[in-house]
Amino acid sequence: MEILNQEVTQEILRLTWRNPPFMAISIALIWLIPQLLIRKIMSVNYEKKKLEKQKDKIGKLYPKTLK
C-alpha cells in the first residue's frame, strides 16, 4: 500500500510542480494577483485625493465668508 501512495505522490508531483507550463502559470498568478489588488487600491486612493484637491482649489476660489 505504501508503494502505491508513493507512486501516486510522484505522479502528482510530475504532473504539477515539475510541469513547466503549470509552474509558469502559477508563478504568474502569484505575481500578478497581488499587483492587481494593489493597483486597484492605489487608484481608488488617487481618485479620492484628486477630488479632495479639486474641492480645496474650488474652495479657495469661492470662499464661504466675505470679508
N, C-alpha and C positions, 0 to 999 in steps of 0.2 A: 504494500500500500504506500509506503514511503517513497519508493521509486516512482510510482505514478504521480505523486504530488510534486516531486522534484522535476519530473519531465514536463508536467503541466506548467509549473512555475517558469521553467526555462523557455518554454514555448511562448508564454505570455510576454516575458521579457524580450524575446526575439521579435515578436510582432509589434511591440510598442516602443520601449526605450531604445532598442538598438535599430530602430527603423528611422532612417534619415528624414523622410518626409514628415513623419509623426513628430519627431523632435523639432524640426524646423517650425512646424505649426505651433507646437507647444511653447517654444521659446518666443515666437512672435506674439502669441496671445498673452503670455506672462509680461511681455514688454509693452504691448500696445494698450491693454485694458486699463492699467493704472494711468497711463499717459492720457487717454481719452477722458477719464474721470477728472484728472487734474485740470485738463484744458477746459472742461465744462465749468468747473468751479471757478477757475480764473476768469473766464468770460463773463460769468454772472457777476462776480465782484467788480470787474471792469465796467460793466454797464451801470451798476449801482453808483460807482464813483463818478462816472461820466455824468449821470443825471444830477448827482449832488453838486458837482462843479457848475453845471448849467444853471441850477437853481440859485447858487451863490452869485453867479455873474448877473443873472436877471434881477436878483435882489439888490445888487449894487446899483443897477440902472434905475430901478423904481423903488426907492426907499419907502417904507411904510409910514414914517413920520416926516412931516415937513418942518423945517427949522425956521 
